[in-house]
Amino acid sequence: MTRILLFYAVQLLVSGYALWRGGVPERAAGTLLLGAALATTLMPVTPGESYYMLHTRLLTIDLVLLILLVVLAARANRFWPLWLSALQLVAIGVHGVRAYDPHILPIVYARIVGEIAYPMLALLVIGTVRHHSRALRLGGERDWSPLKW
């Protein structure tokens, strides 16, 4: 329980910092990560469900987050959203490995799916700090790529 409370404290601090100091991509990523964390928490727990089986609802939340992060990475004028999307793809890959081989230790599945969020939060902090320092130094920064869709 302490680990969960610590995660939410870190999540709220990082998302709040991104909303406060970040550009539009940082604010969008902070909102997406916070929304995915809340959706995971609000996901109903069914009796008998454990990390011994594939969590399809958790997989669905992770897939939606991946799609939105890839769209953000494709549109943003930043490099860090690509890494954020790649880390989310690792989480999707772990779900795939679990579906392929159900004999993988449940603790490995739970830890990788649950704790991949910490490097993602670190990337968001780094991206927000870099955006804020460039905005101060250069007087602004484009949020979106100039490519036409």
C-alpha positions in Angstrom: 0.0 0.0 0.0 2.9 2.4 0.8 4.3 1.7 -2.7 1.0 2.7 -4.3 0.7 5.9 -2.3 4.3 6.8 -3.1 3.6 6.3 -6.8 0.5 8.5 -6.7 2.4 11.2 -4.8 5.2 11.1 -7.5 2.6 11.0 -10.3 0.7 14.0 -8.9 4.0 16.0 -8.5 5.2 15.2 -11.9 1.9 15.8 -13.7 1.4 19.0 -11.7 4.9 20.2 -12.6 4.2 19.4 -16.3 0.9 21.3 -16.2 2.6 24.3 -14.4 5.9 24.6 -16.4 5.4 22.6 -19.6 4.3 23.4 -23.0 1.3 21.8 -24.7 3.0 18.4 -25.3 4.2 18.2 -21.7 0.8 19.1 -20.3 -0.8 16.6 -22.6 1.6 13.8 -21.6 1.1 14.6 -17.9 -2.6 14.5 -18.3 -2.5 11.2 -20.2 -0.2 9.5 -17.7 -2.4 10.7 -14.8 -5.5 9.6 -16.6 -4.1 6.2 -17.2 -3.0 5.8 -13.6 -6.5 6.8 -12.4 -8.2 4.5 -14.9 -6.0 1.6 -13.7 -6.9 2.4 -10.1 -10.7 2.7 -10.8 -10.6 -0.6 -12.8 -12.9 -3.1 -11.0 -11.2 -6.1 -9.4 -12.9 -9.4 -10.1 -12.6 -12.3 -7.7 -9.9 -14.7 -8.7 -8.1 -12.3 -11.0 -4.4 -12.1 -10.3 -1.1 -11.6 -12.0 -1.2 -15.3 -12.9 -3.3 -14.4 -15.9 -3.3 -11.7 -18.5 -5.1 -8.6 -17.4 -7.2 -7.7 -20.5 -8.6 -4.5 -19.0 -5.2 -3.3 -18.0 -4.0 -4.2 -21.5 -6.8 -2.1 -23.0 -5.8 0.9 -20.9 -2.2 0.5 -21.9 -3.1 0.2 -25.6 -5.2 3.3 -25.5 -2.3 5.2 -23.7 0.1 3.9 -26.3 -2.0 5.1 -29.2 -2.4 8.5 -27.7 1.3 8.8 -26.8 2.3 7.8 -30.4 0.0 10.5 -31.8 1.6 13.0 -29.3 5.1 11.9 -30.4 4.2 12.2 -34.1 2.8 15.8 -33.6 5.1 17.3 -30.9 8.1 19.3 -31.7 10.0 17.3 -29.1 12.2 14.2 -29.0 11.3 12.8 -25.5 7.7 11.7 -26.5 9.2 9.1 -28.7 11.0 7.6 -25.7 7.8 7.8 -23.7 6.0 5.9 -26.4 8.8 3.3 -26.6 8.6 2.6 -22.9 4.8 2.2 -23.2 5.4 -0.2 -26.0 7.6 -2.2 -23.6 4.6 -2.5 -21.2 2.5 -3.7 -24.1 5.2 -6.2 -25.0 5.1 -7.6 -21.4 1.4 -8.2 -21.8 2.1 -10.0 -25.0 4.7 -12.2 -23.3 2.3 -13.0 -20.6 -0.4 -14.0 -23.1 2.1 -16.1 -25.0 3.6 -17.9 -22.0 1.4 -17.9 -18.8 4.2 -19.6 -16.8 6.2 -16.5 -16.4 6.5 -15.6 -12.7 3.6 -13.3 -11.7 5.9 -10.9 -9.8 7.9 -10.2 -13.0 4.7 -9.4 -14.9 3.3 -7.2 -12.1 6.6 -5.4 -11.5 7.4 -4.6 -15.2 3.8 -3.5 -16.0 3.5 -1.5 -12.8 7.0 0.1 -12.5 7.6 1.0 -16.1 5.8 4.2 -15.2 8.7 5.5 -13.1 11.1 5.9 -16.1 8.1 7.4 -18.0 7.6 10.0 -15.3 11.4 10.7 -15.2 11.2 11.4 -19.0 8.3 13.8 -18.5 10.2 15.7 -15.8 13.3 15.9 -18.1 11.2 17.1 -21.0 9.4 19.7 -18.9 12.7 21.0 -17.4 14.3 21.2 -20.9 11.2 23.0 -22.3 11.1 25.5 -19.5 14.8 26.3 -19.8 14.6 26.7 -23.6 11.5 28.9 -23.2 13.3 31.1 -20.8 16.5 31.2 -22.8 15.0 31.6 -26.3 11.7 33.4 -25.3 9.5 30.6 -26.5 9.4 27.3 -28.3 7.1 25.7 -30.9 5.0 23.0 -29.4 4.0 21.2 -32.6 5.9 20.0 -35.6 5.4 22.2 -38.7 4.4 19.1 -40.8 1.1 19.2 -42.5 -1.3 16.3 -41.9 
